[in-house]
Amino acid sequence: MIYIDVQIDLNMTNGKKEASYKLQIQKNEFITLFGDSGAGKTTLLRLIAGLENPKSGKIIVDDRVWFDSEKNINLSPQKREVGFVFQDYALFPNMNIQKNLLYACQNESQKANIPKLLSLVELESLSDSYPHQLSGGQKQRVALARALICEPKILLLDEPLSALDNKMRENLQNELLTIHKEFKIPALLVSHDVSETIKLSDRVAVVEHGKITNIDKPIKIFSKKNENTLQAEIIEINENESICKLAILVGTSIIFIEVEKDEARSYKVGQKIAIDVSKVAKDN
Amino acid sequence: MDIDFIETMLLTFKLATITTIILLVIGVPLALFLANSTKWYKSIIETIVSMPLVLPPSVLGFYLLIAFSPASFIGQNLHDLGIDLAFSFAGLVVGSIIFSLPFMVHPIQSALSQLPKSIYEASYTLGKSKLETLWRVILPISKHGIISGCVLAFAHTVGEFGVVLMIGGNISGETKVASIAIYDEVESLNYAMAHQYSLTLFIITFAILLLVYITNKKSLGEIR
């Protein structure tokens, strides 16, 4: 189990502010830190990895103290055994894929695991390629494999899928789920994508202004937020003689709604709206 | 071929080689500091490193000559240790190091500044020390900057005139380098010899720079 209770001063968009995170991660649990950009999600990952120093608090991982301000314990990132997947992947451009993984290994048994891990992320055929020869999705897989090869105590994923197109995202989300089950380690993902968060997480921690304001199962978090409504955006307004057709974007699908002409005047293209879905019509 | 010519050319390249090697040892840590530091005194160090770019070489040469003179505090102490830098090869090396410092530091600093912080951090989270990260990741990625720095420092030392003339003078086999020799030959209206020196420097400098641009193109291709 992982216990985190830390405080740090953050330079936020609206001035200096104290961020404070309290979180317990169970064995094998997949938690997503969900929130707007600049809310302090990545900071928590960096605090756990030792890349930022909290001003006070404790981080305990499987009974081993990584940070304790009272006892003056602060393990360096090198000693913390985390698997960190960076947003820009941070692959080493001077090494091919095989060597990127080899660099991360700390003993012979880890080295022996390279072929297995490469096949798990479907990259065996590319092991001699260099990072600049790979697509975004492939780079992301290498970064994931590299983070896992040294058998970390926790997997930290900083928006690893944000730079990819929708199809690739979906594939990798499934892959991430499979790999997480296979490796059986706790994982902390930073995301601001609702569908990704719901799909991947056991629990969601909502981060707002440098604090975890709510933590629960994804379905509870998101149903509480917008009960019986769908968030949508108007992308086109088509006026006919008597009625008006609105094209609205819900998630990645476009749906059409007919409204009265008078009513249509109150809408604008680009406007965010909520659609009431409390009454579901039966399909005859 | 004229023995004096060969001796002068050998001395020129010996000076440039020694200067480049010492500058490489000093330049890499200095560039690392300048590329990553947020300390208040960073700007001061940056200014000092860049000074030789804008300062007339004769100014630097003049102050170095005064510093090296046995009448000065530094020169006196060095003299007591058995080191005399004025009008000596060792003095030329010291002068060249100071004068070519920005040519070594700037390309390396610029290569290092382009690296995202996450490259360092990724290596640290994989359990690698700062030194190992530097040796196995950062320096190999910054290879093009390091090669550029070495070549520019080398070429600049070969072509240096003002500082060398001020602190070295024109002693055959000790401080007379090619650029001084050219001046010397022109002064005595010996244009054939001046041509020989000039053309040799021209060809060698062209070849070195061409080689660098070709290798840099290759290594940059690997990284991008």
Interface residues (C-beta under 8 A of the other chain):
Chain A: A49 G50 L51 S76 P77 Q78 K79 R80 E81 V82 G83 F84 F86 Q87 D88 A90 L91 F92 P93 N94 Y103 A104 Q106 Y130 H132 R146 A147 C150
Chain B: P116 S118 I119 E121 A122 S123 Y124 T125 L126 G127 K128 S129 R136 V137 P140 I141 K143 E222 I223 R224
